[in-house]
Amino acid sequence: MSEPARKLDEAPGARTSPSWRILVIEDETMFARAVATCLQRAGHAVSVAGTLGEAGRHVAASAPEPPDVVILDMRLPDGDGFAFLSSLAEMGDAAPTVIVVTAYGDVTQAVRAMKMGAADYLKKPVDLDELLVTLDKVMRSARLRARLNYSRTRESHTADSSPLLGNSTPLRELRKQIQTIAGISGDTPPTVLLLGETGTGKDVTARLLHRLSPRADRPFVHVDCASLPEDIMEAELFGHVRGAFTSAHTSRAGLIEAAEDGTVFLDEIGELPAELQAKLLNVLERRLLRRVGSTREVAVAVRFIAATNRDLGQMVVRGEFRDDLYYRLNVLTISLPPLRACRDDIPMLANHFLEATARSYGRPTPVLREDAVEALRAYSWPGNVRELKNVIERSALLSGEEGLTAESFNLVAITPGRGGTRPAATAAASDGEGGVSTLAGAERTMIAQALKETGGNTSEAARRLGVTRMALRYRMEKYGIRAADFAS
């Protein structure tokens, strides 16, 4: 039995991994047949070419869906593989992933091929088990790159700077501060901490810092610490190796590694469990990361931006947040102003959201009447710009030809210390917390009471209310409720 045939008999059977279109370019018929059969058993669609000319014709005929992978022998009857590699590179983003096959010991040829764009190489005689592992590895890397490229493209088209619109003094100072901090370069730029109430635009500010920085062409990875499941949070952040836990069937890079010298945005950093706070501190200080289950450290050169609407200083006092991590995060701090501190900007923002809604739904832009502007100015906006955007969008979709009036919003301003309510259009601009409706007010009261009884502990409050922690956090953001305000 030949060596390829013997290894084929030992090769694993069908797999559950994704199916790929694979072109094998190999002039040794027995070996090419063995590789093709192995790959077909693994669930892939395989074509075989014995010469570069035949391979070129196959690629041209397969357009607009060329092969996903090319397994290329570098020594073929009608030339070497380097010219073929160059022709594939001309396909740009549509070019297939290439694994080259070289003669044993010909490392120089393999290195040259990888410099020309090949993803990996195998030495003859090829072990078919190794071929399957290499194929899985290079295609996972290709999928990751594709997702990151998509994310970058989407980021450039969908980025919304509306929370930073305005000519008020707080907004002008904020934009100036962002410009200054974004321009700070270096291999290990200082960590930035964004502070502000729910809905003030911390996410938008983080993305703007990234877009204005020297790392703008690198990935921006948003990590919502509040939404990551606690049982897999460590693996999601730092990655894991195969066998690290029951479901770890393959090794995987974490979200921090995926940033690839770009920016990691740690949103809701105050929700990070204590055991992970120590590991994150180690990464921030040493810029080295260790995957779950691994003994090897990986260097990371990303920029870290953290954000929270909680009072980290008070959390440190209560022992809920590490003081050393707090000091490490609090190198450069940006405090985002609440909307009530920028009331002169409300008309500009409202019109911006009206125009955006009209474009999105193909409707005419409704007129914002004078009494509507007064109502928007008078309301306290506990949910800040996010709440304003939602109110404007809802009202614009339900508006008639007369445009938007104060009644269109159904906003109520509460007079502090007197227990009374007045329409927001006639309330003073300094009025306190606002409500939205009788049902919503009752829900908000129940949440506030639960947080008061638990000293601001959202997990315990969620259990008492019979909802999940994520459901509670959603409602807290909706009504502008902060757990820190109830901390004992």
N, C-alpha and C positions, 0 to 999 in steps of 0.2 A: 504494500500500500504506500503510495507517495506521501510525502510530508504534508502537503496541503490537504489531501484527502483524509489523512489520519486526524489532523486538527479539526477538520470539518465534522467528523464523527463525534468529537469531544465538545463541539460548540454548543452553547445553550440553545434551547428551542425558542418558540415565539415569545416575544416580549410585549409588555403593555406600553412601551414608550411611544412617542409620536411617530407617525409614518413619514418618511422622507423620500423624495425622488433623487436617486443616486445614479451617477454615471461612473462606471469603472473603466479606466483607460489602461489596458494591460495587454501585451502581446503574447504572454505565456498562457496558452489556452486552458490548461489544467488548473492553473492558479486562478485565472479569471473566473472560471466556472465555480471553483470552490468558494471564492469570495462572494459571487453573486448568489449562490444558494444559501450561504450563511446569512446574508443580508435579507434575502427574501423570507427566510424562516423567522427573522426578527420583525417582519411586517412591513418591510420597505419595498418600494417599486424600483427595480434595478434594470439598467441598460448597460451593455458592454460594448466597448470600441477597442479594436486592436491596433489602430494607428491614430496619429494626431489629426490627419485629414478626416478620417471617419468621425472622430470626436467633434471636430469643428462643425461638420455637417449636422451632426446630431443636435448640438447646442443651437445652431441657427434654426433648425426645423422645429425645435421645442418652444420657440418664442410664441407668445409673451410669457410663458411659464417655463423658464430654463430649469435645469436640475438644482436641487437644494444643495447637493454635495457632489464634489468630484473627487474620486480617488485616483490619483495620477501617478503612474510609473514614470520616473524621470528619464528612462532610457527606452526609446521606442524606435521601430525600424525607419521611420521617416523624420527622425530628429529627436532633440531632447525636449523636456517639458517646460523649459524656461520661456520659450516663445509663446507656448499655449497659456502659461500663467499671465504673460503680458496682455494677451488678447482678452482674457477674462477680466483683468483689471479695468479695461476700457468700458466694461458694462456698468461700472459704478455701483450703485446700491443694489442693482439686480444681480450682481456677480455671485456665483455659488461659493460656498465654503469649500476650501481645497485641503485635502490631506494627501501629502506626497509620499511615495514609496521609493526608497533608495536602496542601493546595494549595501550590504553589510559593511560598516566602517566608513562609509562615504559621508561623514558628518558635514564636511565643507559644503557639499552640494545641498544638503538639507537646510543648512543655515542660510544659504543664498536664496533658496526657495521661500523660506519664511520671511526674509526681508522683502521679497516681492509680493507678499500677501498671503502665502499659505498659512493655514491655521495650525497645522501640526504635521509631524512626519512619523513614518514607521520604517523600520529596517527589515530587509529580507533576511531569512524567511519570516514571513508575517504570521504571528500567532492570531488566530481568528477571534479568540476571546479578547485579546488586547485591541484588536480592530474595533469591536463593538463598544468597548469602554471608551476608546479615543473618539469614536463617532458621537457617543452620548455627550462627552465632555465638550467637544468643539461646538456642537449644536446648541447646547445649553448656553454657552458663551455667546453664540450668535443671536439667540433669542433675547438674552439680556441686553446686548448692544442695540438690537432693534427696538426693544421697549424703551431704552434710554433715549434713543434718537427720536422716537415718537413723542416721548414726554417733553423733550426739548422743543420740538416743533409745536406741540400743543401749548406749551408754556408761552412761546413767543406770540401765538395768535390769540390766546384767551386771557392773557394777563390783564387784570382789572386794577387800575390805580385809583378808582373812584374814592376810596376812603381817604386818599391824600389830596383830593381836589379841594380847593378853597384858598382864600386870600387872608384869612384871619391870622393874627400873630402866632398862635400856637402851631398852625399848619406850616407857616413859612419857616419857623424855627425847626420844626420836625424835618422838613425836606432838606434844609441846610445840614442838619446833623446826619441824615442818611447819606448825603453826598460825601461828607467828610469821612465817615466810617467805611463806606463802601470802597473808597480809594486806598485804604490801607492794604498793602500787599505783603508778600513774604511766604515762606514755606509753611509756617504755622501762624496764621493770622489770629489775633485775639478773639476770644469768644464774645458774642454779642447777646445780651439779655434784653428781651422785649417785654415791657410791662404795660398793662392796660386792661380796662374792663372788657367784658365780652362784647364783641362786635365793633371794636375800635379799629380793626384792620391790622392785627399782628401778622397774620398770614401774608397779606399783601405787602407789608413792610419787609418781611423776610425775603420774599421773592424779588422785591425791588433792590434790596441790598445785594442779592446775588446777581441780578441783571446788570447792575452798575459796577460790579467788581471785576478784577482781572480774570476771575474764574467763570465768567458768563457763558463760555462755550463748553463748560463741563456740566455734569448732571446736578439737578436740584432735587434732593430727596426729602419729602415731607414725612415725618414720623409723628403720628398722633399717639402720644403716650397714654392717653385716656382710653383709646379704643382697642389697643393691642390686648389680646387675651393674656391674662397673667401667667398661665401655664406654659405659653410658648413665647413670651415677651423676650426673654434672653436670647433664644435662638433667632428670633426675627431681627433683633438689633445687631447681634454679634456674629450670626451665622452658626453653623454646626458641621461636624464631620459625620461621615457615615457610621451608624451604630451608636451615636451619642445617646439616643433614646429610642424607644420602641418604634416610632414611626419615621425615624431618620434613615431611610433606605439609601439615600445618596448624600454626598456632601453638598453644602450650599452656602454661598456667601450671604452675609446679613445686609441689612439696609445701609449700615455705615460703610461697609466695603463697596457697596453698589454705587456710592457717590463718586468714586473714581477721581479724587482730587478736586471735587466740586464742593457743594454745600450740603450739610445735613441740618435740617430744621427740626428741632425737638420741641414740638408743640405740646402744651400742657405738661411741662416738665415737672410740675408739682405733683403729678399723679404717678411718677415713677416709684416703684416699690423700693424699700430700703436696701434690699440685697443687691439690686441693680445699680443703685446710686454709687456704691463703692466701685463697681466694675467700670461705670462710666467715668468716674473721677480718674481712675487709672489710665483710661484711654486719653482723656483730656490732658493729663500731665505728661505721659510718656509717649503719646502718639503711637502706641502699639496696641494691637487688638488680638485677643485669643478666642478662636471659635469654641463653642461648647463641645467638650470632649476631645479637644486638641491640646497638644503640648507645644505647638509651634506658634510663635507670635508673628503677626502681620503688621507692617508699617502702614499707617493711614495719615494722609496729609490733607484731610478735608478741613473746611471751615465749619465751625459749629455755631448755630444760632439757636437759642432757646427762648421760649415764650411761656408766659403764664398770666392768668388773671388773679392768682392767689398771692397772698403776702408771704413770700418765702422767708422773710425775716422772722415773722411770727411763727411760721412752721418750724424754723430752727429752734426758737425758744421752747416750743412744745415738744421738741424731739422728733418731729415728723420728717425733717429734712436735714441731711448732713450739713454741718456748718462749713466743712472744708470744700464740699462741692458747691455750696452757695457762693463762697468767696471766689471759687474758680470760674463759675459762670458769670459772676458780677464784675467782669473786667471793664466792658463797655456796656452801658445801660441806655436804652431808649425808652422813654415813657410816652406812651401815646395818649393824647388828650381825649376825654370823652366828648361826645357830640354837643352836650349842653354847654361846654366851654367854647364852642365854635358856632354859636347860633347864627352868626352872620353868613356862614357858609351853607346853611340849610337850603335856601332857595336854589343855589347853584347845584347842589347835590340832587335835590328833588327833580330839577329839570333834566339833569344827566340821566337819572334812572327812568324818567318818563320817555326820553328819546330812545334809550336802550330797549325798553319794553316794547315800544312801538316798532322798532326795527326787528326784534325777535319774533313778534307775532303778526307782522305785516299789517299793522293798524295805524290810523292817523294819530299823531301826538296830541293828547288832550291839553287844553289850556289850563294852567294853574291860576285860579282866581285869587284875588287879593285876600279874601277871608280864609282861603285855604293856606296861603303863606303864613298868615297870622296864627292859624291853628298849629301848623308845623313848628313855628318858632316857640310857641307857648308850651308845647309838650316836653316832658323831661327826658324822653328817649332812654329808658334804662337799658335797652338793647343796642343803643348807639347806631352806627351807620348801617349795620346789618338789619336792624329793625326798621329803619327808615326805608331801606331798599325794598323790604318785603311789603311794607304798608303802601308804598308808591306803586309797586307792581300790581298788587291786588286791586287797588283803587283804579288804576289805569285800565285794567281789563274789564272792570265793571262799570266804567264811566259811560255817560251818555254824551250827546252832542253839546250839552251846556258846559262841559269841562268839569274840572274838579273844584269842589267847594269844601268848606270846613266839614260839612256833614258827610262828605265822601269818605272821610277817614275814620269816623267813629272813635276819635281819641278823647280821653278824659284826663284832665289834670286834677290831682288831689291837692287840696290846700293843707300844708303841713301844720300839725298842732291843733286843727279845728275839726278834723274828721269829715269835712264836707267835700263835695266834688263840684266842679264847674266844667263846662265845655272848654277844651283847650284853646279855642279861639279867643276866649275872654279871660283866660287865666293869666296871671303874671308870669313873666319869663323866668322868674326865680322859683316857681312852684316846685315841690318835691317830687316823690315817686309817682309814676302814672300807672293806671290800670288800663285794661283793654276791653273787658266785657264782664258781665256778671259771672258766667261760667268760668272764664279764665281767671277772674279775680278769686273765685273760690279755690281753684286749683293752686294758684299762687300762694294763697293763705295757708293751705295744707302743707305745701312744700316748705314754706318759711317756718311753720310750727314744728315740722319734723326735724329740720336742721337746727332749730333752737334747742330742741330737746336732746339732740345728739351732739351738741357743741360743734356743729359744722362738719360732722363725719358723714360724708355722702354715701358711703357703703351701708352704714347702719340706717341712715335715713331712707335709703332705697328699700331696705328690708322691711322697715316699718310701714312704708307706703305700698308694699306689695308690687314693686316694679323693679326692673333691672337697673343697675348703676348707669348704663348708657342712656336708658330712657329718662332717668332722673336728670342727668347732665343736659340732655336735649331740652327738657322743660326749663331747667335753670337758665340756660343760655337764652331761651325764648323770652323769659320774663326778666332777664338781667339780674338774676339772683346770684350772689357770690357766697360760697361756703365760708370764706374767711370772715365775713361780717357776723357770723354766728359762732365763731370759735370762742370757746370758754377760756 
